[in-house]
Structure formats: C-alpha cells, structure tokens
C-alpha cells in the first residue's frame, strides 16, 4: 500500500499577467500541457479557472552524469523552453537524485528564495554564512540568497538522496541573506497538510492543515506537504488571482475540481447557473497546476 506524498505551492497569480477587469462569468478548462507555464486566455468579460496536468514524460531529464539525475519542471541550466519559464513566482522546481558521496559543490546565488524538501536519504548543507547541517527525509532547508551567498549541497550519506529544490522569485531585490531549516516527523504531515513555508500574504484557511512553520518567504507564497493514506481527501479553495502547483512526489493522487459558472450580473445580484466538474490523476513526479484569473 503506497502513501501519497504531495507538495502544494500556492501563490498570488496575475502580478506578471494582467487580469480582466470586468467579470460577468466564470469558465473552466482542463488541458494536458507539455509546459506548466501555459494557460488558456479568457475573454475580457469572463474569468477563467484553468486546471492543467503536467505529465511525468514532459519533464526535462538532465544530461546524464555518474552522480546526478535531475528532472526539471521549468527551464534551468542548459535547458530552456519559453513555454516553461515559470509558474507565477515559482521559477524553479527540480527533482534531484544524488548518489552517495557526491553533490553540488560551493556555488553562488543571489536574489532568490531557495528551499529543498528531502524525500529520501540525507542532504548536507554548508554556506558562506557559517551554517552547516544534514537533514533527513521530510525536513526542509531554506536559504534567502538576497545580496549574495555561496553554498553547497552534498550527499554525505551511504544511500542515494532524493530532494526537491524550488526557487521562488522574491518580492524585491537586495534582501539580507538568511538561512533556516525545519525538522519534521512523519506524524507532522500524516493525513494532513503541513505548512512548511509561509510568505508575506495571508495563509490559506484550508481544512486539515498544520501550520507550525518558522520559515517565512520574502514573497506572497505558501508551501504545504502531506504524506497521506489511500482515500485521504483534502478540500482546497483558491480565491481570485490565486494559483497552485501540486506535485505528486510518491504514490498516486486523484483529484476532482469543481467550479461554479455564474450568470451575468443583474439588479438582483449574481446567481449560480451550474457547475463544471472534472477529474485528474497524478503519478509520481507529475504535477497539476491551477490558476484562477
């Protein structure tokens, strides 16, 4: 019996994409995209909820090396696809497998909110601020690169390390560099949404959430993770100009999305006219993106 481990990244959409100002209805579309950053344009008078599946086969596999295997959700390093540059403020999402005794040596970063979620093995971090620690499965390491920092990420353990690394564009340039980490047990994320990072905006008031996070991003974004038993259900609600990127890390996920289609505004207000419902499934390493515009 496999558990389903999911990561949810929710942030504000529309800062880089202009949203319609007139809203007389709500439409939905469901698409399967090779590029996670694509979406269907909405007419000026209609708001749109777009759900897109990002298949495992569409992820870019890095050039093979003896020690590293990476799958890129977005353009990174020598891989560039104009349709897959970002998803709102989510700029990078790499799924990395690093063999024992290897890793990423000292290298610089600046003006990026960078965090890693350890899926298997152990990830060792060291940086120019003097921080050094090793984190096991289920733990989070965060670094705000700000004006500049040098760090390394190594697998000093005896087994392959798998971790997801994400970069979020900060709300401005020039923050003071900082580092943080959080250590969690399976019970913290078992059958509930564990918020591992929070941002400058309000945190979603979703059912079955735990919010012990002490790490705060310099951006209006929130990150949740869950390790769930079969048939565990979460109900997530996104407001206007919000979006979410959901990754199935292990096991399998099945989702149902329902959106209400509203009639044109009239003197008596806005009346519901019906609902659109569609289902989507995810296998390991696949993602589903949702935009409300």
C-alpha positions as CSV (number, residue, x, y, z in Angstrom):
1,X,0.0,0.0,0.0
2,X,1.6,3.3,-1.1
3,X,1.1,6.6,0.6
4,X,0.6,9.6,-1.5
5,X,3.1,12.4,-0.8
6,X,2.1,15.7,-2.3
7,X,3.6,19.2,-2.3
8,X,1.4,22.2,-2.8
9,X,2.8,25.6,-3.7
10,X,0.2,28.3,-3.6
11,X,0.8,31.9,-4.5
12,X,-0.8,35.0,-6.0
13,X,-1.2,34.9,-9.7
14,X,-1.6,37.8,-12.0
15,X,1.3,40.0,-11.0
16,X,3.0,39.3,-14.3
17,X,-0.2,38.6,-16.2
18,X,-2.8,41.3,-16.4
19,X,-6.2,40.1,-15.2
20,X,-9.6,41.1,-16.8
21,X,-11.3,44.0,-15.0
22,X,-14.9,43.0,-16.0
23,X,-16.2,39.7,-14.7
24,X,-19.7,38.5,-15.7
25,X,-19.0,34.8,-15.6
26,X,-16.6,32.0,-14.6
27,X,-15.4,29.4,-17.1
28,X,-13.1,26.4,-16.6
29,X,-10.8,24.5,-18.9
30,X,-8.8,21.3,-18.4
31,X,-5.8,20.7,-20.5
32,X,-2.7,18.5,-20.6
33,X,0.3,20.6,-21.1
34,X,3.9,19.9,-22.1
35,X,4.7,23.3,-20.5
36,X,3.4,24.1,-17.0
37,X,3.6,27.8,-17.6
38,X,0.9,27.8,-20.3
39,X,-2.7,28.7,-19.8
40,X,-5.8,29.4,-21.9
41,X,-6.7,33.1,-22.4
42,X,-10.0,34.3,-21.1
43,X,-12.3,36.7,-22.8
44,X,-12.4,40.2,-21.3
45,X,-15.9,39.7,-19.8
46,X,-15.2,36.2,-18.4
47,X,-13.0,35.0,-15.6
48,X,-11.2,31.7,-16.0
49,X,-10.2,28.7,-13.9
50,X,-7.6,26.6,-15.7
51,X,-6.5,23.2,-14.5
52,X,-3.5,21.7,-16.3
53,X,-1.8,18.3,-15.9
54,X,1.9,18.2,-16.2
55,X,2.8,14.6,-17.2
56,X,6.0,13.0,-15.9
57,X,7.0,12.4,-19.6
58,X,7.1,16.1,-20.2
59,X,9.7,16.9,-17.6
60,X,13.2,17.6,-18.9
61,X,15.7,15.0,-17.9
62,X,19.2,16.5,-17.3
63,X,22.2,15.3,-19.2
64,X,23.4,12.1,-17.5
65,X,26.3,12.1,-15.1
66,X,27.6,9.4,-12.9
67,X,26.3,11.1,-9.7
68,X,23.2,13.1,-10.7
69,X,19.8,12.6,-12.3
70,X,17.5,15.7,-12.3
71,X,14.1,16.3,-13.7
72,X,13.2,19.9,-14.4
73,X,9.6,21.3,-14.2
74,X,10.8,24.6,-15.6
75,X,13.7,26.0,-17.7
76,X,17.0,25.5,-15.8
77,X,20.8,25.4,-16.6
78,X,21.3,24.4,-20.2
79,X,17.6,23.6,-20.7
80,X,15.4,26.4,-21.9
81,X,11.8,26.4,-23.1
82,X,10.0,29.7,-23.4
83,X,6.7,28.0,-22.6
84,X,8.2,26.6,-19.3
85,X,10.0,29.5,-17.7
86,X,7.9,29.8,-14.5
87,X,4.6,29.4,-12.9
88,X,3.9,32.8,-11.4
89,X,6.6,33.4,-8.8
90,X,7.7,29.7,-8.9
91,X,10.8,29.9,-11.0
92,X,12.5,26.5,-10.5
93,X,11.3,23.1,-9.4
94,X,13.9,20.4,-9.8
95,X,13.5,16.7,-8.7
96,X,17.1,15.6,-7.9
97,X,18.7,12.2,-7.3
98,X,22.2,12.5,-5.9
99,X,24.4,9.4,-5.4
100,X,26.2,8.8,-2.1
101,X,29.5,10.8,-1.7
102,X,28.6,13.4,-4.4
103,X,26.7,16.6,-4.7
104,X,26.7,20.3,-5.7
105,X,30.0,21.9,-4.6
106,X,30.2,25.5,-3.5
107,X,28.5,27.9,-5.9
108,X,26.9,31.4,-5.6
109,X,23.3,32.6,-5.6
110,X,21.6,36.0,-5.3
111,X,18.0,37.3,-5.2
112,X,16.2,34.0,-5.0
113,X,14.2,32.3,-2.2
114,X,15.6,28.7,-2.4
115,X,14.4,25.7,-0.4
116,X,14.8,22.0,-0.5
117,X,12.5,19.2,0.7
118,X,14.2,15.9,1.4
119,X,12.4,12.9,0.1
120,X,14.9,10.1,0.7
121,X,18.4,9.9,2.2
122,X,20.2,12.8,3.7
123,X,21.1,16.3,2.4
124,X,24.0,18.2,3.8
125,X,24.1,22.0,3.5
126,X,27.0,24.4,4.1
127,X,27.2,28.1,3.3
128,X,29.2,31.3,3.5
129,X,27.1,32.5,6.5
130,X,28.6,29.7,8.6
131,X,25.6,27.4,8.5
132,X,26.2,23.6,8.3
133,X,23.8,20.8,8.9
134,X,22.5,17.5,7.5
135,X,18.7,16.9,7.1
136,X,16.9,13.6,6.6
137,X,13.6,12.7,4.9
138,X,10.7,15.0,5.5
139,X,12.8,18.0,6.5
140,X,13.1,21.4,4.9
141,X,16.2,23.6,4.3
142,X,15.6,27.3,3.2
143,X,18.0,30.0,2.0
144,X,17.2,33.5,1.0
145,X,20.1,34.4,-1.2
146,X,19.4,38.1,-1.2
147,X,22.5,40.2,-1.9
148,X,24.6,37.1,-2.4
149,X,25.6,33.8,-0.7
150,X,27.8,30.8,-1.5
151,X,26.6,27.4,-0.5
152,X,27.0,23.6,-1.2
153,X,24.6,20.7,-1.1
154,X,26.1,17.3,-0.7
155,X,25.0,13.7,-0.1
156,X,27.4,12.6,2.7
157,X,25.3,9.6,3.5
158,X,25.5,6.0,2.3
159,X,22.4,5.9,0.1
160,X,21.0,7.9,-2.8
161,X,19.5,11.2,-1.7
162,X,16.3,12.5,-3.4
163,X,15.2,16.0,-2.8
164,X,13.0,18.6,-4.5
165,X,14.6,22.1,-4.8
166,X,12.4,25.1,-5.5
167,X,13.3,28.7,-6.3
168,X,10.7,31.5,-5.7
169,X,11.3,35.0,-7.0
170,X,11.4,37.4,-4.1
171,X,9.2,40.4,-3.6
172,X,12.2,42.7,-4.3
173,X,16.0,42.5,-4.8
174,X,18.6,43.1,-2.1
175,X,17.3,41.2,0.9
176,X,19.8,40.3,3.6
177,X,20.9,36.7,3.1
178,X,19.5,34.3,5.7
179,X,19.2,30.6,6.3
180,X,16.7,28.4,8.1
181,X,15.6,24.8,8.5
182,X,12.8,22.7,10.0
183,X,12.9,19.1,11.2
184,X,9.6,17.2,11.0
185,X,8.4,13.7,11.8
186,X,6.0,11.7,9.6
187,X,3.3,12.4,12.2
188,X,3.5,16.1,11.4
189,X,2.4,15.6,7.8
190,X,0.5,12.3,8.0
191,X,-3.0,12.7,6.5
192,X,-2.9,16.5,6.8
193,X,-1.4,19.5,5.1
194,X,1.7,20.6,6.8
195,X,2.7,24.1,6.0
196,X,6.5,24.1,5.7
197,X,6.9,27.7,4.5
198,X,4.7,30.8,4.7
199,X,5.0,34.2,3.0
200,X,4.1,37.8,3.2
201,X,0.4,37.3,2.5
202,X,-2.4,35.5,4.4
203,X,-2.1,31.8,4.8
204,X,-5.0,29.7,3.3
205,X,-7.7,28.6,5.7
206,X,-7.9,25.1,4.4
207,X,-9.3,22.2,6.4
208,X,-6.9,19.6,7.9
209,X,-3.8,21.9,8.0
210,X,-1.0,22.2,10.5
211,X,0.9,25.5,10.5
212,X,4.0,25.3,12.7
213,X,6.3,26.8,10.2
214,X,9.0,29.2,11.4
215,X,10.4,29.9,7.9
216,X,9.0,32.9,6.1
217,X,9.5,33.6,2.4
218,X,10.0,37.1,1.0
219,X,7.0,36.6,-1.3
220,X,3.2,36.1,-1.1
221,X,3.5,32.3,-1.3
222,X,2.7,29.3,0.9
223,X,4.1,25.7,0.7
224,X,2.4,22.6,2.1
225,X,3.3,18.9,2.1
226,X,1.3,15.8,3.0
227,X,2.0,12.1,3.4
228,X,-1.4,10.6,3.1
229,X,-3.0,7.2,3.3
230,X,-5.2,5.9,0.5
231,X,-8.6,7.6,0.3
232,X,-7.5,10.6,2.3
233,X,-9.2,13.7,1.0
234,X,-8.4,17.4,1.1
235,X,-10.6,20.2,0.1
236,X,-8.6,23.2,-1.2
237,X,-10.2,26.6,-2.2
238,X,-8.4,29.2,-4.3
239,X,-9.6,32.8,-4.4
240,X,-9.4,35.3,-7.3
241,X,-6.0,35.8,-8.8
242,X,-4.6,32.9,-6.9
243,X,-2.9,29.8,-8.2
244,X,-1.5,26.5,-7.0
245,X,1.1,24.0,-8.3
246,X,0.6,20.5,-6.9
247,X,3.3,17.8,-7.2
248,X,2.8,14.1,-6.6
249,X,6.1,13.1,-5.0
250,X,5.4,9.4,-4.3
251,X,2.4,7.1,-4.8
252,X,-0.6,8.4,-6.7
253,X,-3.1,11.2,-6.4
254,X,-6.6,11.7,-7.7
255,X,-8.4,15.0,-7.8
256,X,-11.8,16.4,-8.5
257,X,-12.1,20.1,-9.4
258,X,-15.4,21.9,-9.3
259,X,-16.1,25.5,-10.3
260,X,-19.3,27.4,-10.4
261,X,-20.4,29.2,-13.5
262,X,-22.2,32.4,-12.7
263,X,-24.8,34.3,-14.7
264,X,-24.4,37.9,-15.8
265,X,-24.6,40.5,-13.1
266,X,-28.2,41.9,-12.8
267,X,-30.1,44.1,-10.4
268,X,-30.8,41.1,-8.1
269,X,-27.1,40.1,-7.9
270,X,-25.2,37.1,-9.3
271,X,-27.0,33.8,-9.4
272,X,-25.3,30.4,-9.8
273,X,-26.1,28.8,-13.1
274,X,-24.4,25.5,-12.8
275,X,-21.1,23.7,-12.0
276,X,-18.2,22.3,-14.0
277,X,-16.6,19.2,-12.6
278,X,-13.5,17.4,-13.9
279,X,-11.2,14.8,-12.6
280,X,-7.4,14.4,-12.9
281,X,-4.9,11.9,-11.7
282,X,-1.2,12.2,-11.0
283,X,1.6,9.6,-10.9
284,X,5.0,10.0,-9.1
285,X,6.8,13.2,-10.2
286,X,3.7,14.5,-12.1
287,X,2.1,17.9,-11.3
288,X,-1.2,19.7,-11.6
289,X,-1.4,23.4,-11.9
290,X,-4.5,25.5,-11.1
291,X,-5.0,29.2,-12.0
292,X,-7.8,31.5,-11.1
293,X,-7.8,34.7,-13.2
